[in-house]
Amino acid sequence: MPAALPEAMAPLVARKRFGQHFLVDQKVIRRIVDLVAPQRSDCVVEIGPGRAALTEPLLQRLDHLHVVEIDRDIVAGLRRKYPPETVSIYAGDALGFDFGRLAEEGSAGLRVVGNLPYNISTPLLFHLAGFGATVRDMHFMLQREVVERMVAVPGSRDFGKLSVMLQYRFVMEHLLDVSPEAFDPPPRVHSAVVRLTPRPLGELTASDDAQFAALVAAAFAQRRKMLRNSLQGLCTATRLTELGVSPTCRAEELSVDDYVRLANALN
């Protein structure tokens, strides 16, 4: 059965420009909330609450919830439905939102939840990665293909820039697959739920984050090229050999630790 929708949210129609696909499958909703397992005092922020399918069951387990929403009609409906002492509503684009401002309220770390719009999921993940030090965990519904890239292992077809940059900062788990029929309107792709848990700061050993990011971006910019070609201007073939990396390797053959080691050696 579809999830019961709050009266104030029921008239909402999905807007293509926001990439909206509202989750309506009650079984999937319950499963996601169980996976998040919120506790009363947790500081939780939901990105893109939409018709409040997750908002309602989350509130049953929380004292307070924060939500970030870009759609003005949804924001208006949320404000009619929920008093500010129950839900703090931030109107705006999650891509520009300072999640660090909420982390101070949760001494155990901010918990982030959301059914992310597929059209901005990758840049939003990179934006959220910058708040890893203040986050306890994140649970997201994403396009399954994106989740497969996030958790891919070196040497696989799906291993790429997204894999390296997120695996450096997070331990990630592919938790649940979700069919298109669980949404209104149904997307043309399958979805999946992923958990991201920040790695301890002591494990983040890249000495220059910008250098690390530039190296990874260059390596995967033309992933079919050998590293001696894709890394021209950053690292010579001779230097790669000195560092124990074959110049004829391709980007997906190196591990996250290899990229950290290479980036640190270039400083």
C-alpha positions in Angstrom: 0.0 0.0 0.0 1.3 3.6 -0.7 2.4 5.6 2.3 -0.3 7.8 3.9 0.5 11.4 3.0 0.0 14.4 5.3 -3.0 16.3 4.1 -1.0 19.5 3.5 1.4 17.6 1.2 -1.1 15.6 -0.8 -1.7 18.0 -3.7 2.0 18.2 -4.7 2.9 17.2 -8.2 6.4 16.2 -9.1 8.4 18.8 -10.9 10.8 17.6 -13.6 13.2 20.5 -13.2 13.9 19.5 -9.6 14.2 15.8 -10.6 11.4 14.9 -8.2 10.3 11.2 -7.8 8.3 10.9 -4.6 8.8 7.7 -2.6 5.3 6.1 -1.9 5.9 2.4 -1.1 5.2 2.0 2.6 7.3 -1.2 2.9 10.3 0.5 1.5 9.8 3.6 3.7 9.7 1.4 6.8 12.8 -0.4 5.7 14.7 2.8 5.2 13.8 4.2 8.5 14.7 0.9 10.2 18.1 1.1 8.5 18.6 4.6 9.7 17.5 3.6 13.2 17.1 7.1 14.6 17.2 7.7 18.3 15.1 10.4 20.1 17.9 12.9 20.6 19.7 12.4 17.3 20.4 15.5 15.2 18.9 14.5 11.8 18.6 16.5 8.6 16.5 15.3 5.7 17.3 16.6 2.2 14.3 17.0 -0.1 11.4 15.8 2.1 9.0 16.0 -0.8 5.6 14.7 0.3 7.0 13.9 3.7 7.0 10.1 3.1 10.2 9.8 5.2 9.5 12.9 7.3 6.5 11.4 9.1 8.0 8.1 10.3 11.3 9.8 11.2 9.4 12.2 13.4 7.8 9.3 15.2 11.2 8.4 16.5 12.8 11.9 16.9 12.3 14.8 19.2 13.1 17.2 16.3 14.0 17.1 12.6 15.7 19.5 10.3 14.8 19.5 6.6 16.3 21.3 3.5 13.9 21.8 0.6 14.2 23.8 -2.6 10.6 23.6 -3.8 8.7 26.6 -2.5 5.3 24.8 -2.7 6.7 22.0 -0.6 8.2 24.4 1.9 4.9 26.1 2.3 3.1 22.8 2.8 5.7 21.7 5.4 5.3 25.0 7.3 1.5 24.5 7.4 1.9 21.0 8.6 4.7 21.1 11.2 5.3 23.7 14.0 8.9 25.0 14.2 9.5 23.3 17.6 9.0 20.0 15.8 10.6 20.6 12.4 13.2 23.3 11.4 12.7 24.1 7.7 15.5 25.5 5.6 14.3 26.8 2.2 17.0 26.6 -0.4 19.3 24.4 -2.5 21.1 21.7 -0.6 24.1 22.2 -2.9 24.7 25.5 -1.2 23.6 24.6 2.3 26.1 24.8 5.2 25.4 21.5 6.9 28.1 22.4 9.5 25.7 24.9 11.0 23.5 22.0 12.2 26.3 19.8 13.4 26.8 21.9 16.5 23.4 20.9 17.8 24.3 17.2 17.6 27.3 16.4 19.8 27.3 12.8 18.6 27.4 14.0 15.0 24.9 15.1 12.3 22.9 12.3 10.6 21.8 13.1 7.0 19.0 11.3 5.2 17.4 11.8 1.8 15.9 10.6 -1.4 18.3 12.7 -3.5 17.3 14.1 -6.9 19.2 12.0 -9.4 20.1 15.1 -11.5 22.2 16.6 -8.8 23.2 13.5 -6.8 26.9 13.5 -7.7 27.7 17.2 -7.0 25.6 16.9 -3.8 27.7 14.0 -2.6 30.9 15.9 -3.2 29.4 18.9 -1.4 28.5 16.7 1.6 31.9 15.1 1.6 33.3 18.4 2.8 31.3 18.1 6.1 32.5 14.6 6.9 34.3 15.7 10.1 30.9 16.8 11.6 28.8 13.9 10.3 28.0 10.7 12.1 26.4 8.9 9.0 24.4 9.5 5.9 21.7 7.4 4.3 20.6 8.2 0.8 18.3 6.9 -1.9 20.2 7.2 -5.2 20.2 5.8 -8.7 21.5 2.3 -8.4 24.1 2.9 -11.0 25.6 5.7 -8.9 25.6 3.5 -5.8 27.4 0.8 -7.7 30.0 3.3 -8.7 30.4 4.5 -5.2 31.2 1.1 -3.7 33.1 -0.3 -6.8 36.4 -2.0 -6.2 39.7 -1.2 -8.1 39.9 -3.0 -11.4 36.2 -3.0 -12.0 34.4 -1.2 -14.8 32.5 1.0 -12.3 35.6 2.1 -10.3 36.2 5.8 -11.1 36.6 9.3 -9.7 33.5 9.1 -7.6 34.6 5.8 -6.1 38.1 7.1 -5.1 37.0 10.4 -3.8 34.1 9.0 -1.6 35.9 5.9 -0.5 38.8 8.0 0.7 36.4 9.8 3.1 33.7 7.2 3.9 33.0 3.6 4.5 30.1 2.8 2.2 27.5 0.1 2.2 25.0 -0.8 -0.5 22.0 -1.6 1.7 18.9 -2.0 -0.4 17.7 -2.0 -4.0 14.4 -0.3 -4.8 12.3 -0.7 -8.0 10.9 2.2 -10.0 7.4 1.2 -8.9 8.1 2.4 -5.4 8.0 6.1 -6.7 5.5 8.5 -8.0 6.2 9.1 -10.9 8.3 6.0 -11.5 11.8 6.9 -12.6 13.3 5.1 -15.7 16.1 3.6 -13.6 16.4 1.4 -10.5 17.4 2.9 -7.2 19.3 1.9 -4.2 19.9 2.9 -0.6 23.5 3.5 0.5 25.0 4.2 4.0 28.1 6.5 4.2 30.1 6.5 7.5 32.9 9.0 7.8 36.4 7.5 8.3 38.3 8.7 11.4 40.4 11.8 10.7 43.6 9.8 11.4 42.9 7.7 8.2 42.7 10.8 6.0 46.4 10.9 5.2 46.4 13.0 2.0 48.7 16.0 2.8 47.0 18.2 0.3 43.3 17.6 -0.5 43.4 19.8 -3.6 46.5 18.0 -5.0 44.8 14.6 -4.3 41.6 15.7 -6.0 43.5 17.1 -9.0 45.5 13.9 -9.4 42.4 11.7 -9.3 40.5 14.0 -11.7 43.4 13.9 -14.2 43.8 10.1 -14.0 40.1 9.5 -14.8 39.6 12.3 -17.2 40.5 10.0 -20.1 40.3 6.6 -18.3 41.3 4.6 -21.3 44.7 6.2 -21.4 47.7 4.8 -19.6 48.8 6.8 -16.6 52.0 7.9 -18.3 49.7 9.9 -20.7 46.8 10.9 -18.5 49.1 12.2 -15.7 51.4 14.2 -18.0 52.2 17.5 -16.4 51.6 16.0 -12.9 53.9 13.0 -12.8 56.4 11.6 -15.2 56.6 7.9 -16.2 60.0 7.7 -14.5 58.5 9.1 -11.2 55.6 6.6 -11.4 58.1 3.8 -11.7 60.1 5.1 -8.8 56.9 5.1 -6.7 56.1 1.5 -7.6 53.4 2.2 -10.1 53.6 0.9 -13.7 53.3 3.8 -16.2 51.2 1.6 -18.4 48.5 1.1 -15.8 45.1 2.7 -16.3 43.3 4.8 -13.7 40.9 2.0 -12.5 43.8 -0.3 -11.6 45.1 1.8 -8.7 43.6 1.6 -5.2 42.5 4.6 -3.1 45.7 4.2 -1.1 47.8 4.3 -4.3 46.3 7.7 -5.2 46.9 9.1 -1.7 50.5 7.9 -1.9 51.0 9.4 -5.4 49.5 12.7 -4.4 51.6 13.0 -1.3 54.8 12.2 -3.3 54.0 15.1 -5.7 54.1 17.7 -2.9 
